[in-house]
Amino acid sequence: MKSSARATDEPGRSRWASPGASWASALRRWATPRSASLLSALTVIVLALSVPLGVVAHQTSVGLVQIALTAPFALVGFIVARRQPANCIGWIMLVIALLSNVGADAGEYSVLAFDHGHPGLPLARLAVALTQLWVALLVLLPIPIVAFPDGRLRSVGWRRVFRTYLAVCAFFVVAVAVKDSAAFTDRHIAIDSSGELKTFTESSQGAGAALGAALFLLYAIFGLSFVVGQLFAYRHATGERRQQLKWLISGGVVGIVGFSLLLILSTSNVAALRLLAAVGYLGVIAVPLSIGVGILKYRLYDIDRLISRTLSYAVVTGLLIGIYIGVVTLTTRALPLSSPIGVAASTLTVAALFSPLRRRAQRLIDHRFNRARYDADATVAAFSSRLRDEVDLNRVQGDLLDVVHRSVQPSHAAIWIPRERAAS
């Protein structure tokens, strides 16, 4: 044991014998469950401050939306950081929640100071500058994707790509900081409804606009490459890792759809479309939740069932809405029936079609997205048909074990039959 300890203490064999050994060791000492609790408590305090600030600045809805969007990041980040302190993803999600809410609180404080006639409030100009902390969300959000699920990059090539991404993000952050310095240098401060300097919301001209477009394009290319990399990893993954990646991809798809609904429909004048846009917030929340489930492996293998159920009910809902509209139109316009009769006939038709449509859609979707359940059902059905004509007990036992292995996939299976029953 002593010789082994001396060997690991030799300079050439130390685990952390690298140029980054000192900061890596310091990071390991800092990343503890206690630190996760302290950072989470600070995040909760910042989240709670958004409520009174929103009330005073007449931006209550903005504060509530910010809480709804960032609270899942804080919760999942806290759980992951406490259970797996060495995994950087939990810490990144906590930092995203903290900095995003600091920026939102600063925006409400800025509105209170400069839009509601209180420019003498302490640190008002600093609050205007801190509204740009939304940049942290933009920069940090792709990192959990490329580092999923264990917080490590997959190869040397990905490390080089990631370093380039960090360099581009550093340049972008410096550019924002330089532009944001106007919060301290301008004699008069003009802000928009979110508390940001109007120079950020007004259109830029010339070289500034071209540079911003180029940086955004680079950011989009890097983010897309991270997603494509995980898709390729999913194609070659098996077992548990494949299920983890499936959670990540599913949550990402739901998040993209929800965010798209939010951007497209939030300004609509139709109440139903605005309600659908509000549902988009739930889609964004799916991203941190799916990452947390994939990392912690909690109910990991339920993803196929969840996907199939979600798709089946979405398909059935769309079909029933189309049938309902079609029957209402047919009965009220093409046929000489009153509107209440047409609505009643449409409702009865939809109610009668719900169960058969759901069963049919579920079978089709299970065949594509939930092969385990589909194959298990097919295997059990085939075994049941063979069992009717089988008289050899040994063959029945072997066939039963084969069915159990293929459908349930246990690590071990055995059949025990009492001797008196076997003799009879």
Secondary structure in CASP SS format (residue, H / E / C, confidence):
PFRMAT SS
TARGET T0000
AUTHOR 0000-0000-0000
METHOD secondary structure of the structure
MODEL  1
M C 1.00
K H 1.00
S H 1.00
S H 1.00
A H 1.00
R H 1.00
A H 1.00
T H 1.00
D H 1.00
E C 1.00
P C 1.00
G C 1.00
R C 1.00
S C 1.00
R C 1.00
W C 1.00
A C 1.00
S C 1.00
P C 1.00
G C 1.00
A H 1.00
S H 1.00
W H 1.00
A H 1.00
S H 1.00
A H 1.00
L H 1.00
R H 1.00
R H 1.00
W H 1.00
A C 1.00
T C 1.00
P H 1.00
R H 1.00
S H 1.00
A H 1.00
S H 1.00
L H 1.00
L H 1.00
S H 1.00
A H 1.00
L H 1.00
T H 1.00
V H 1.00
I H 1.00
V H 1.00
L H 1.00
A H 1.00
L H 1.00
S H 1.00
V H 1.00
P H 1.00
L H 1.00
G H 1.00
V H 1.00
V H 1.00
A C 1.00
H C 1.00
Q C 1.00
T H 1.00
S H 1.00
V H 1.00
G H 1.00
L H 1.00
V H 1.00
Q H 1.00
I H 1.00
A H 1.00
L H 1.00
T H 1.00
A H 1.00
P H 1.00
F H 1.00
A H 1.00
L H 1.00
V H 1.00
G H 1.00
F H 1.00
I H 1.00
V H 1.00
A H 1.00
R H 1.00
R H 1.00
Q C 1.00
P C 1.00
A C 1.00
N C 1.00
C H 1.00
I H 1.00
G H 1.00
W H 1.00
I H 1.00
M H 1.00
L H 1.00
V H 1.00
I H 1.00
A H 1.00
L H 1.00
L H 1.00
S H 1.00
N H 1.00
V H 1.00
G H 1.00
A H 1.00
D H 1.00
A H 1.00
G H 1.00
E H 1.00
Y H 1.00
S H 1.00
V H 1.00
L H 1.00
A H 1.00
F H 1.00
D C 1.00
H C 1.00
G C 1.00
H C 1.00
P C 1.00
G C 1.00
L C 1.00
P C 1.00
L C 1.00
A H 1.00
R H 1.00
L H 1.00
A H 1.00
V H 1.00
A H 1.00
L H 1.00
T H 1.00
Q H 1.00
L H 1.00
W H 1.00
V H 1.00
A H 1.00
L H 1.00
L H 1.00
V H 1.00
L H 1.00
L C 1.00
P H 1.00
I H 1.00
P H 1.00
I H 1.00
V H 1.00
A C 1.00
F C 1.00
P C 1.00
D C 1.00
G C 1.00
R C 1.00
L C 1.00
R C 1.00
S C 1.00
V H 1.00
G H 1.00
W H 1.00
R H 1.00
R H 1.00
V H 1.00
F H 1.00
R H 1.00
T H 1.00
Y H 1.00
L H 1.00
A H 1.00
V H 1.00
C H 1.00
A H 1.00
F H 1.00
F H 1.00
V H 1.00
V H 1.00
A H 1.00
V H 1.00
A H 1.00
V H 1.00
K H 1.00
D H 1.00
S C 1.00
A H 1.00
A H 1.00
F H 1.00
T H 1.00
D C 1.00
R C 1.00
H C 1.00
I C 1.00
A C 1.00
I E 1.00
D C 1.00
S C 1.00
S C 1.00
G C 1.00
E C 1.00
L E 1.00
K H 1.00
T H 1.00
F H 1.00
T H 1.00
E C 1.00
S C 1.00
S C 1.00
Q C 1.00
G C 1.00
A H 1.00
G H 1.00
A H 1.00
A H 1.00
L H 1.00
G H 1.00
A H 1.00
A H 1.00
L H 1.00
F H 1.00
L H 1.00
L H 1.00
Y H 1.00
A H 1.00
I H 1.00
F H 1.00
G H 1.00
L H 1.00
S H 1.00
F H 1.00
V H 1.00
V H 1.00
G H 1.00
Q H 1.00
L H 1.00
F H 1.00
A H 1.00
Y H 1.00
R H 1.00
H H 1.00
A C 1.00
T C 1.00
G H 1.00
E H 1.00
R H 1.00
R H 1.00
Q H 1.00
Q H 1.00
L H 1.00
K H 1.00
W H 1.00
L H 1.00
I H 1.00
S H 1.00
G H 1.00
G H 1.00
V H 1.00
V H 1.00
G H 1.00
I H 1.00
V H 1.00
G H 1.00
F H 1.00
S H 1.00
L H 1.00
L H 1.00
L H 1.00
I H 1.00
L H 1.00
S C 1.00
T C 1.00
S C 1.00
N C 1.00
V C 1.00
A H 1.00
A H 1.00
L H 1.00
R H 1.00
L H 1.00
L H 1.00
A H 1.00
A H 1.00
V H 1.00
G H 1.00
Y H 1.00
L H 1.00
G H 1.00
V H 1.00
I H 1.00
A H 1.00
V H 1.00
P H 1.00
L H 1.00
S H 1.00
I H 1.00
G H 1.00
V H 1.00
G H 1.00
I H 1.00
L H 1.00
K C 1.00
Y C 1.00
R C 1.00
L H 1.00
Y H 1.00
D H 1.00
I H 1.00
D H 1.00
R H 1.00
L H 1.00
I H 1.00
S H 1.00
R H 1.00
T H 1.00
L H 1.00
S H 1.00
Y H 1.00
A H 1.00
V H 1.00
V H 1.00
T H 1.00
G H 1.00
L H 1.00
L H 1.00
I H 1.00
G H 1.00
I H 1.00
Y H 1.00
I H 1.00
G H 1.00
V H 1.00
V H 1.00
T H 1.00
L H 1.00
T H 1.00
T H 1.00
R H 1.00
A H 1.00
L C 1.00
P C 1.00
L C 1.00
S C 1.00
S H 1.00
P H 1.00
I H 1.00
G H 1.00
V H 1.00
A H 1.00
A H 1.00
S H 1.00
T H 1.00
L H 1.00
T H 1.00
V H 1.00
A H 1.00
A H 1.00
L H 1.00
F H 1.00
S H 1.00
P H 1.00
L H 1.00
R H 1.00
R H 1.00
R H 1.00
A H 1.00
Q H 1.00
R H 1.00
L H 1.00
I H 1.00
D H 1.00
H H 1.00
R H 1.00
F H 1.00
N C 1.00
R H 1.00
A H 1.00
R H 1.00
Y H 1.00
D H 1.00
A H 1.00
D H 1.00
A H 1.00
T H 1.00
V H 1.00
A H 1.00
A H 1.00
F H 1.00
S H 1.00
S H 1.00
R H 1.00
L H 1.00
R C 1.00
D C 1.00
E C 1.00
V C 1.00
D C 1.00
L H 1.00
N H 1.00
R H 1.00
V H 1.00
Q H 1.00
G H 1.00
D H 1.00
L H 1.00
L H 1.00
D H 1.00
V H 1.00
V H 1.00
H H 1.00
R H 1.00
S H 1.00
V C 1.00
Q C 1.00
P C 1.00
S C 1.00
H C 1.00
A C 1.00
A C 1.00
I C 1.00
W C 1.00
I C 1.00
P C 1.00
R H 1.00
E H 1.00
R H 1.00
A H 1.00
A H 1.00
S C 1.00
END
